[in-house]
């Protein structure tokens, strides 16, 4: 399809600059369309062939196929968590061996590395690439496509940023957000407080019940994160809302926590609760990564694997039983933070690792 090329860090940095300088906040459809168009252009320029743009309700996804029997899905996303205007405050820069700018580590760097690693191969048959636009907001519109391609291919390489110290991600917690809405009844706090039902007091009882679902010793964290209540300092609050971040390592814990949320009941007479949410990304068990991680260790002896708390689209593919290896992207850190960075010296090695894994997977007979 094309001739193999040497991997050039300079060329990777040029492609990375191009993507970082098109800001691509999740949910900004125009920005995501522009970003998807640039991703497609880079895929076509580096790999040949034609990339398809798949517009959706949450942004435009990009799909590229090397033809032949699908054997490996290279998975990534081009949306970033930073609002428009971040680039002005934090432009793309390369200095002291670090590349910085919104999205370099999560996960535009990994995307670029994967493309260049693939470009160095002689043959790209069997390779499917999917770059989605809504990973940072739960992959609602891309999940079905991710799952369909993963099952067709039978192996998934996720180009998200590495674990600390450049490790691969061999396990991930399942995660989700729950929302509790409390409805009480407003009343004047001075004249007739007893006529009211205090939604804030009710919420306080619920927050303690929710925090008690925590089981860190088995990897479960249940963390109330945002609460709002009340309207004025002399009114009994009629409404309160609590958001809760949940992370679990096992399907059993997912079931336990979801059941515990469903079982919450009001403490005060007259209060009403509305509970929504789920552990929407299932846990990615280490067993799903074992076989691919062994291949990676052969290609780069000494590379580490670790289980991490954050979720990715690898959670969905692993939950289907499809071998999935994650964290193959940029070596760096500071995802979602102002000090986000990528280590330039690691880029070529990471690109080669992706290429090597694709070749190794394709050379392994599929059972």
C-alpha positions in Angstrom: 0.0 0.0 0.0 2.9 2.3 0.7 6.6 2.0 1.4 8.0 1.9 4.9 9.6 5.0 6.1 12.0 5.8 9.0 10.3 7.3 12.0 11.1 11.0 12.3 10.5 12.8 15.6 10.5 16.1 13.8 7.7 15.0 11.5 5.7 13.7 14.5 6.1 17.0 16.3 4.9 18.8 13.2 1.7 16.6 13.0 1.2 17.1 16.8 1.5 20.8 16.5 -1.1 20.8 13.8 -3.6 18.9 15.9 -2.9 20.8 19.2 -3.4 24.1 17.4 -6.9 23.1 16.4 -8.6 23.2 19.7 -11.0 20.3 20.0 -13.1 20.6 23.2 -15.6 17.8 23.7 -19.2 18.8 22.6 -17.9 21.7 20.4 -19.2 20.2 17.1 -17.6 22.8 14.8 -14.2 22.5 16.5 -14.4 18.7 16.4 -15.3 18.7 12.7 -12.2 20.8 12.0 -10.1 18.5 14.2 -11.5 15.3 12.6 -10.7 16.7 9.1 -7.1 17.3 10.2 -6.8 13.8 11.7 -8.2 12.3 8.4 -5.7 14.4 6.4 -2.7 13.2 8.5 -3.9 9.5 8.2 -4.2 9.9 4.4 -0.9 11.7 4.1 1.1 9.2 6.3 -0.7 5.9 5.5 -2.3 6.4 2.1 -5.8 5.3 1.3 -8.9 7.3 2.3 -10.1 8.1 5.8 -13.9 8.3 6.4 -15.4 11.2 8.5 -18.4 9.9 10.6 -20.4 12.9 11.8 -22.5 12.3 14.9 -24.4 14.0 17.6 -21.3 14.4 19.8 -18.8 15.3 17.1 -17.1 13.7 14.1 -15.3 10.4 14.4 -12.6 9.3 11.9 -12.2 5.8 10.5 -9.4 4.4 8.4 -8.9 0.8 7.1 -5.9 -1.0 5.8 -8.1 -3.5 4.0 -7.9 -7.3 4.2 -9.3 -9.3 7.2 -9.6 -7.0 10.2 -7.0 -8.2 12.8 -6.2 -5.2 15.0 -8.0 -2.1 16.0 -5.9 1.0 16.8 -8.1 3.1 19.0 -7.9 6.7 20.0 -9.9 10.0 20.4 -9.2 13.5 19.2 -11.4 15.4 21.7 -9.8 17.2 24.6 -11.0 18.4 28.0 -9.8 22.0 27.7 -12.2 24.8 26.8 -11.7 27.0 23.7 -9.1 29.7 24.4 -6.8 27.4 26.4 -4.3 27.5 23.5 -3.9 31.2 23.8 -2.8 30.8 27.4 -0.8 27.6 26.8 0.4 27.5 23.2 2.1 24.4 21.7 5.8 24.5 22.7 8.8 22.2 22.5 11.5 23.0 25.1 13.9 21.0 27.3 12.7 17.7 25.8 9.1 18.4 26.6 6.2 19.2 24.3 3.4 21.1 26.0 0.0 22.4 25.0 -3.6 21.4 25.5 -4.1 17.7 24.6 -0.5 16.7 23.9 -0.6 13.9 26.5 -4.3 13.1 26.4 -4.1 12.0 23.7 -3.0 13.8 20.6 0.6 12.7 21.1 -0.3 9.0 21.2 -2.4 9.4 18.1 0.4 10.9 16.1 2.9 8.3 17.4 0.6 5.4 16.4 0.2 6.8 12.9 3.9 7.2 12.4 4.6 3.8 13.8 2.1 2.3 11.3 3.6 4.4 8.5 6.9 2.6 9.1 5.4 -0.8 8.2 5.4 -2.3 4.7 2.0 -3.7 4.9 -1.1 -2.3 6.7 -3.6 -5.0 5.7 -5.7 -6.0 8.7 -5.3 -2.7 10.5 -8.4 -0.7 11.4 -8.1 2.8 13.0 -10.9 4.6 14.9 -10.4 8.0 16.3 -13.5 9.2 18.2 -14.8 12.6 19.2 -16.5 11.9 22.5 -14.2 9.8 24.7 -13.8 12.6 27.3 -17.6 12.8 27.8 -18.4 9.0 28.0 -18.2 7.8 24.4 -22.0 7.7 24.1 -22.1 8.0 20.3 -19.0 6.0 19.6 -19.4 3.0 21.9 -21.4 0.8 19.5 -18.9 1.3 16.7 -15.9 0.7 19.0 -17.5 -2.6 20.2 -18.4 -3.7 16.7 -14.8 -3.1 15.3 -13.2 -4.6 18.4 -15.1 -7.8 17.9 -14.3 -7.9 14.2 -10.6 -7.4 14.8 -10.1 -9.5 17.9 -7.3 -7.3 19.4 -7.3 -3.7 20.5 -4.4 -1.2 21.0 -5.4 1.9 22.8 -3.1 4.9 22.3 -4.0 6.8 25.4 -1.1 8.3 27.4 1.1 5.9 29.4 0.9 5.2 33.1 3.4 6.9 35.3 7.0 6.3 34.2 5.9 5.2 30.8 4.2 2.0 31.9 1.5 0.4 29.8 -2.1 0.2 31.2 -3.0 -3.4 31.7 -6.0 -2.9 33.9 -8.5 -0.1 34.5 -11.2 0.5 37.0 -14.8 0.7 35.8 -16.1 4.2 36.4 -19.3 6.2 36.4 -21.0 9.3 37.8 -24.2 9.2 39.9 -26.5 12.1 40.5 -28.8 12.4 43.5 -31.6 15.0 43.3 -33.3 15.8 46.6 -36.7 17.4 46.7 -37.8 19.0 49.9 -40.3 21.9 50.5 -39.4 25.5 50.8 -40.6 27.6 53.8 -39.5 30.8 55.5 -36.7 30.0 57.8 -37.8 32.4 60.4 -41.6 32.4 60.3 -42.4 28.7 59.7 -39.3 26.5 59.4 -41.3 23.5 60.5 -43.6 23.8 57.4 -40.6 23.1 55.2 -38.7 20.0 54.4 -34.9 20.8 54.4 -33.4 19.3 51.2 -29.9 20.3 52.4 -30.3 18.3 55.7 -31.6 15.4 53.7 -28.7 15.6 51.3 -26.3 15.6 54.2 -27.7 12.3 55.5 -27.5 10.9 51.9 -23.9 12.1 51.4 -22.8 10.2 54.5 -24.7 7.1 53.4 -23.0 7.3 49.9 -19.5 7.9 51.4 -20.1 4.7 53.4 -20.2 2.7 50.1 -16.5 3.3 49.8 -14.4 0.1 49.9 -10.8 1.1 49.1 -9.4 -2.2 50.2 -11.0 -3.9 47.2 -10.3 -0.9 44.9 -13.7 0.7 45.1 -13.9 4.5 45.6 -17.1 6.3 46.0 -16.4 10.1 46.1 -19.1 12.8 46.5 -17.7 15.6 44.3 -20.2 18.4 43.7 -23.1 19.5 45.8 -25.6 22.4 45.4 -28.5 23.4 47.6 -30.6 26.3 48.6 -31.6 29.7 47.2 -31.4 32.2 49.9 -30.2 32.5 53.5 -33.7 32.8 54.9 -35.4 30.0 53.0 -35.5 26.3 53.9 -33.9 24.7 50.9 -36.4 22.9 48.6 -33.8 21.3 46.4 -30.3 19.8 46.6 -28.1 17.9 44.1 -25.1 15.8 44.8 -22.7 14.3 42.1 -20.6 11.3 43.0 -17.6 9.8 41.2 -17.5 6.0 41.4 -14.5 3.7 40.5 -14.6 -0.1 40.8 -12.2 -2.9 40.0 -14.7 -5.8 39.6 -18.1 -6.5 38.1 -19.3 -7.6 41.6 -18.4 -4.2 43.1 -20.1 -2.5 40.1 -23.3 -4.4 41.0 -23.0 -3.8 44.7 -22.6 0.0 44.3 -25.3 0.3 41.7 -27.7 -1.6 44.0 -26.7 0.6 47.0 -27.5 3.7 45.1 -30.9 2.3 44.0 -31.7 1.4 47.6 -31.2 5.0 49.0 -34.3 6.1 50.9 -35.2 9.5 52.4 -34.4 10.2 56.0 -36.8 13.1 56.5 -40.5 12.8 56.2 -41.7 14.5 53.0 -38.3 14.4 51.3 -38.1 12.7 47.8 -35.0 11.3 46.1 -34.2 10.8 42.5 -31.1 8.8 41.8 -29.6 8.5 38.3 -26.3 7.1 37.0 -24.4 3.8 36.6 -20.9 2.5 36.4 -21.1 3.3 32.7 -17.6 2.1 31.8 -17.1 -1.5 32.9 -13.8 -2.5 34.6 -11.0 -3.6 32.3 -9.6 -6.7 34.0 -5.8 -7.5 33.7 -6.7 -10.8 32.1 -7.7 -8.9 29.0 -4.3 -7.4 28.5 -2.1 -10.5 29.5 -1.5 -11.9 26.0 -0.8 -8.5 24.3 1.3 -7.3 27.3 3.5 -10.4 26.9 4.1 -9.4 23.2 5.0 -5.8 24.3 7.5 -7.1 26.8 9.2 -9.1 24.1 9.4 -6.0 21.9 10.6 -3.7 24.7 12.0 -5.7 27.5 11.6 -4.0 30.9 8.4 -2.2 30.0 6.0 -2.2 32.9 2.3 -2.7 33.1 0.0 -1.3 35.8 -3.6 -1.1 36.7 -4.9 2.5 36.9 -8.0 4.2 38.2 -8.9 6.2 35.1 -11.2 4.8 32.4 -10.8 4.7 28.6 -12.5 3.2 25.6 -10.4 0.1 26.3 -12.8 -0.6 29.2 -15.6 -1.3 26.6 -13.5 -3.6 24.4 -12.0 -5.6 27.4 -15.5 -6.1 28.8 -16.4 -7.9 25.6 -13.5 -10.3 26.2 -11.4 -8.8 23.3 -7.7 -8.7 24.2 -6.9 -5.0 24.9 -3.7 -3.2 25.7 -3.9 0.4 26.8 -1.5 3.3 27.6 0.5 2.8 24.4 0.5 6.5 23.7 2.6 9.4 24.9 5.1 9.1 27.7 4.5 12.1 29.9 1.9 13.3 32.4 -0.5 15.9 33.6 -3.6 14.7 31.8 -6.5 17.3 32.2 -4.1 19.6 34.0 -2.2 22.8 33.2 1.2 21.2 33.3 0.3 18.5 30.8 3.4 17.4 28.9 4.9 14.8 26.6 8.5 13.5 26.6 9.9 14.1 23.1 12.7 11.5 23.4 10.2 8.7 24.0 8.1 9.3 20.9 10.0 7.2 18.3 10.2 4.2 20.7 6.5 4.4 21.4 5.7 4.6 17.7 7.9 1.6 17.0 6.2 -0.3 19.8 2.8 0.2 18.2 4.1 -0.9 14.8 5.8 -3.9 16.3 2.7 -5.0 18.2 0.6 -4.7 15.0 3.0 -6.9 13.1 3.2 -9.4 16.0 -0.6 -9.6 16.3 -1.0 -10.1 12.6 1.6 -12.9 12.6 -0.1 -14.7 15.4 -2.8 -17.1 14.1 -6.2 -16.2 15.4 -7.8 -18.9 17.4 
